[in-house]
Amino acid sequence: MGNLSAGVEALRGSCPDGMQPAPLPSAHGILKNSDQCMEWFGLVAGGLGRNVRGMILGYGLFISTSVIDLTLRLLLGDSFQKPWQYLQPIFYLAALTVWGLSLWSYQPIPSPATEPRIEADYQFLATTTRKRLFQVRAYLARAIRP
């Protein structure tokens, strides 16, 4: 934790004209946001098939490790380069493993329990629009005629 504080202080000192970097979020805030993100992902991914979820998970793992790498390089400098040379291929292999396992065989997207109401929604919207256009035409006809 001392290196993190030193890195933040180095950043604060390098800001021009009295500007300050944004404060670091608290651990509670990070956990709260990650819980919300996982809840949202659960809702969205619930309708996706196994193949798409695996692709998203593998890519998320790859992007997450890349962001962590860039952050640690900023804070630790060149001293992190040597361990990253060994860690990066391991993380990439983990992402490839997730992709390989999820895409090994086709899994169709499960059918929803209820039929979508898109046709009924469209009919309602079309009827409402038609009524509103008729009202506008009638109003314009009265406004134009003296």
Residue frames relative to the residue before (quaternion, step in Angstrom):
aa qw qx qy qz dx dy dz
M 1.0000 0.0000 0.0000 0.0000 0.00 0.00 0.00
G 0.5734 0.5964 -0.3768 0.4166 3.57 1.16 -0.49
N 0.6419 0.5205 -0.3267 0.4586 3.59 1.02 -0.78
L 0.6256 0.5335 -0.3382 0.4578 3.57 1.03 -0.75
S 0.6623 0.4954 -0.3072 0.4707 3.58 0.91 -0.89
A 0.6500 0.5100 -0.3200 0.4636 3.58 0.97 -0.80
G 0.6488 0.5176 -0.3158 0.4597 3.58 1.01 -0.78
V 0.6474 0.5036 -0.3161 0.4767 3.57 1.00 -0.81
E 0.6581 0.4965 -0.3184 0.4680 3.60 0.93 -0.82
A 0.6234 0.5238 -0.3455 0.4665 3.61 1.04 -0.69
L 0.6447 0.5068 -0.3189 0.4752 3.57 1.03 -0.75
R 0.6369 0.5300 -0.3335 0.4497 3.59 0.95 -0.82
G 0.6845 0.4913 -0.2894 0.4542 3.58 0.97 -0.80
S 0.6998 0.4791 -0.2794 0.4502 3.61 1.12 -0.53
C 0.4974 0.6538 -0.4378 0.3652 3.62 1.24 0.01
P 0.4129 -0.7312 0.4823 0.2494 3.61 -0.85 0.92
D 0.8855 0.1193 -0.0679 0.4439 3.51 -1.33 0.52
G 0.7334 -0.4642 0.2581 0.4243 3.58 0.76 0.94
M 0.4387 0.6739 -0.4862 0.3420 3.61 1.19 0.16
Q 0.2061 -0.7752 0.5875 0.1071 3.55 -1.09 0.70
P 0.4792 -0.6418 0.4940 0.3382 3.61 -1.02 0.66
A 0.6325 -0.5247 0.3990 0.4067 3.55 -1.21 0.43
P 0.5331 -0.6281 0.4460 0.3499 3.60 -1.01 0.69
L 0.5277 -0.6222 0.4749 0.3297 3.54 -1.15 0.65
P 0.4711 -0.6692 0.4811 0.3143 3.61 -0.95 0.76
S 0.5210 -0.6294 0.4731 0.3295 3.54 -1.16 0.60
A 0.6463 -0.5143 0.3871 0.4098 3.55 -1.25 0.36
H 0.6201 0.5427 -0.3383 0.4544 3.58 1.06 -0.74
G 0.6619 0.5063 -0.3053 0.4608 3.59 0.96 -0.85
I 0.6419 0.5164 -0.3234 0.4655 3.57 1.01 -0.80
L 0.6715 0.4905 -0.3016 0.4664 3.60 0.91 -0.90
K 0.6321 0.5300 -0.3323 0.4573 3.58 1.01 -0.79
N 0.6832 0.4763 -0.2873 0.4731 3.58 0.91 -0.91
S 0.6555 0.4986 -0.3290 0.4621 3.59 0.97 -0.73
D 0.6121 0.5313 -0.3496 0.4699 3.61 1.09 -0.65
Q 0.6542 0.4995 -0.3116 0.4748 3.58 0.95 -0.85
C 0.6474 0.5194 -0.3174 0.4586 3.57 0.98 -0.84
M 0.6731 0.4849 -0.3022 0.4695 3.58 0.90 -0.86
E 0.6251 0.5239 -0.3403 0.4680 3.60 1.06 -0.70
W 0.6501 0.5026 -0.3104 0.4779 3.58 0.97 -0.88
F 0.6617 0.5027 -0.3116 0.4609 3.57 0.91 -0.89
G 0.6271 0.5329 -0.3361 0.4579 3.59 1.05 -0.69
L 0.6591 0.4951 -0.3101 0.4735 3.57 1.00 -0.78
V 0.6937 0.4633 -0.2797 0.4752 3.57 0.91 -0.90
A 0.7244 0.4529 -0.2551 0.4527 3.56 0.82 -0.98
G 0.4970 0.6652 -0.4321 0.3518 3.59 1.19 -0.26
G 0.7247 0.4143 -0.2392 0.4960 3.58 1.07 -0.67
L 0.5937 0.5643 -0.3704 0.4381 3.58 1.25 -0.07
G 0.5254 -0.6277 0.4738 0.3248 3.53 -1.21 0.47
R 0.7061 -0.4587 0.3356 0.4224 3.53 -1.32 0.20
N 0.6405 0.5492 -0.3293 0.4240 3.59 0.99 -0.81
V 0.6939 0.4618 -0.2806 0.4759 3.59 0.85 -0.93
R 0.6251 0.5264 -0.3454 0.4614 3.61 0.99 -0.75
G 0.6552 0.5101 -0.3128 0.4612 3.60 0.98 -0.78
M 0.6338 0.5168 -0.3318 0.4703 3.57 1.02 -0.75
I 0.6632 0.4956 -0.3026 0.4721 3.59 0.94 -0.88
L 0.6609 0.5057 -0.3105 0.4595 3.59 0.93 -0.87
G 0.6702 0.4989 -0.3044 0.4574 3.61 0.89 -0.88
Y 0.6761 0.4748 -0.2946 0.4803 3.56 0.94 -0.87
G 0.6240 0.5343 -0.3354 0.4611 3.58 1.05 -0.72
L 0.6314 0.5226 -0.3227 0.4734 3.58 1.03 -0.79
F 0.6679 0.5048 -0.2983 0.4584 3.57 0.92 -0.93
I 0.6799 0.4748 -0.2916 0.4767 3.61 0.89 -0.92
S 0.6348 0.5407 -0.3331 0.4402 3.61 0.96 -0.83
T 0.6833 0.4681 -0.2988 0.4741 3.58 0.86 -0.87
S 0.6214 0.5297 -0.3499 0.4592 3.61 1.06 -0.62
V 0.6567 0.4953 -0.3099 0.4769 3.59 0.98 -0.82
I 0.6365 0.5143 -0.3271 0.4726 3.59 0.99 -0.80
D 0.6250 0.5408 -0.3318 0.4548 3.58 1.01 -0.80
L 0.6845 0.4799 -0.2950 0.4628 3.58 0.82 -0.97
T 0.6406 0.5228 -0.3255 0.4587 3.58 1.02 -0.75
L 0.6921 0.4688 -0.2854 0.4687 3.58 0.88 -0.92
R 0.6153 0.5269 -0.3562 0.4658 3.59 1.06 -0.60
L 0.6314 0.5218 -0.3338 0.4665 3.58 1.05 -0.73
L 0.7426 0.4282 -0.2343 0.4585 3.56 0.86 -0.94
L 0.7857 0.3421 -0.1701 0.4866 3.60 0.91 -0.89
G 0.4114 -0.7280 0.4602 0.2983 3.57 1.23 -0.31
D 0.8170 -0.2672 0.2010 0.4697 3.53 -1.22 -0.57
S 0.5376 0.6376 -0.4117 0.3673 3.60 1.17 -0.33
F 0.6581 0.5023 -0.3160 0.4633 3.59 1.17 -0.41
Q 0.4879 0.6932 -0.4230 0.3201 3.60 1.22 -0.30
K 0.6686 0.5187 -0.3128 0.4313 3.61 0.85 -0.89
P 0.6911 0.4390 -0.3131 0.4813 3.67 0.77 -0.83
W 0.6369 0.5458 -0.3406 0.4247 3.58 1.03 -0.73
Q 0.5727 0.5873 -0.3825 0.4251 3.60 1.10 -0.53
Y 0.7093 0.4076 -0.2518 0.5171 3.58 1.14 -0.57
L 0.6799 0.5047 -0.2963 0.4419 3.60 1.01 -0.75
Q 0.6270 0.5815 -0.3502 0.3822 3.60 0.92 -0.84
P 0.6823 0.4564 -0.3231 0.4710 3.67 0.81 -0.78
I 0.6125 0.5449 -0.3537 0.4504 3.61 1.09 -0.63
F 0.6745 0.4780 -0.2958 0.4787 3.59 0.93 -0.88
Y 0.6336 0.5182 -0.3320 0.4689 3.58 1.02 -0.75
L 0.6392 0.5120 -0.3180 0.4777 3.58 1.02 -0.78
A 0.6222 0.5276 -0.3389 0.4688 3.59 1.07 -0.71
A 0.6501 0.4963 -0.3184 0.4792 3.60 0.96 -0.81
L 0.6532 0.5022 -0.3152 0.4709 3.60 0.94 -0.82
T 0.6268 0.5327 -0.3343 0.4600 3.59 1.06 -0.72
V 0.6398 0.5079 -0.3236 0.4775 3.58 0.96 -0.84
W 0.6617 0.4973 -0.3065 0.4699 3.58 0.90 -0.90
G 0.6717 0.5143 -0.3018 0.4396 3.56 0.88 -0.94
L 0.6840 0.4805 -0.2917 0.4649 3.58 0.90 -0.88
S 0.7058 0.4605 -0.2821 0.4584 3.58 0.95 -0.81
L 0.7518 0.3802 -0.2151 0.4939 3.60 1.07 -0.62
W 0.3774 0.7591 -0.4726 0.2410 3.59 1.26 0.02
S 0.7935 0.0202 -0.0056 0.6082 3.58 0.94 -0.82
Y 0.5419 -0.6412 0.4460 0.3102 3.53 -1.10 0.77
Q 0.0537 -0.7635 0.6434 0.0116 3.55 -0.92 0.96
P 0.3332 -0.7645 0.5049 0.2227 3.63 -0.42 1.09
I 0.5625 -0.5820 0.4677 0.3552 3.52 -1.23 0.57
P 0.4641 -0.6906 0.4652 0.3022 3.62 -0.77 0.94
S 0.4939 -0.6556 0.4865 0.2995 3.55 -1.06 0.78
P 0.4994 -0.6511 0.4655 0.3317 3.58 -0.98 0.74
A 0.5928 -0.6001 0.4082 0.3490 3.57 -1.14 0.64
T 0.7762 0.1999 -0.1169 0.5864 3.58 1.07 -0.70
E 0.5358 -0.6104 0.4760 0.3374 3.53 -1.17 0.56
P 0.5078 -0.6360 0.4695 0.3425 3.58 -1.01 0.67
R 0.4024 -0.7315 0.5083 0.2111 3.54 -1.08 0.77
I 0.2485 0.8184 -0.4975 0.1450 3.57 1.13 0.46
E 0.6509 0.5145 -0.3307 0.4498 3.61 0.96 -0.77
A 0.6601 0.4883 -0.3073 0.4811 3.60 0.95 -0.84
D 0.6375 0.5181 -0.3279 0.4665 3.59 1.01 -0.77
Y 0.6479 0.5137 -0.3208 0.4620 3.57 0.98 -0.82
Q 0.6508 0.5111 -0.3220 0.4599 3.60 0.92 -0.86
F 0.6419 0.5159 -0.3235 0.4660 3.59 0.96 -0.82
L 0.6686 0.5002 -0.2945 0.4648 3.58 0.92 -0.94
A 0.6588 0.5066 -0.3100 0.4618 3.59 0.94 -0.87
T 0.6548 0.5053 -0.3129 0.4669 3.61 0.94 -0.84
T 0.6618 0.5033 -0.3042 0.4650 3.58 0.90 -0.90
T 0.6561 0.5055 -0.3081 0.4681 3.58 0.97 -0.84
R 0.6410 0.5276 -0.3231 0.4544 3.56 0.96 -0.85
K 0.6526 0.5046 -0.3109 0.4720 3.62 0.94 -0.86
R 0.6710 0.5027 -0.3009 0.4543 3.56 0.91 -0.92
L 0.6430 0.5093 -0.3238 0.4716 3.61 0.99 -0.77
F 0.6239 0.5241 -0.3402 0.4694 3.60 1.01 -0.74
Q 0.6526 0.5108 -0.3139 0.4633 3.60 0.96 -0.84
V 0.6537 0.5075 -0.3128 0.4662 3.59 0.97 -0.85
R 0.6425 0.5148 -0.3252 0.4652 3.61 0.96 -0.83
A 0.6574 0.5016 -0.3140 0.4665 3.58 0.93 -0.86
Y 0.6487 0.5125 -0.3172 0.4648 3.59 0.96 -0.81
L 0.6724 0.4848 -0.2984 0.4731 3.60 0.93 -0.90
A 0.6238 0.5350 -0.3432 0.4547 3.60 1.01 -0.73
R 0.6713 0.4739 -0.3022 0.4831 3.61 0.97 -0.78
A 0.6667 0.5074 -0.3093 0.4499 3.59 1.03 -0.75
I 0.6662 0.4966 -0.3007 0.4681 3.60 1.05 -0.72
R 0.7013 0.4410 -0.2716 0.4898 3.60 0.91 -0.87
P 0.3755 -0.7464 0.4980 0.2322 3.60 -0.84 0.93
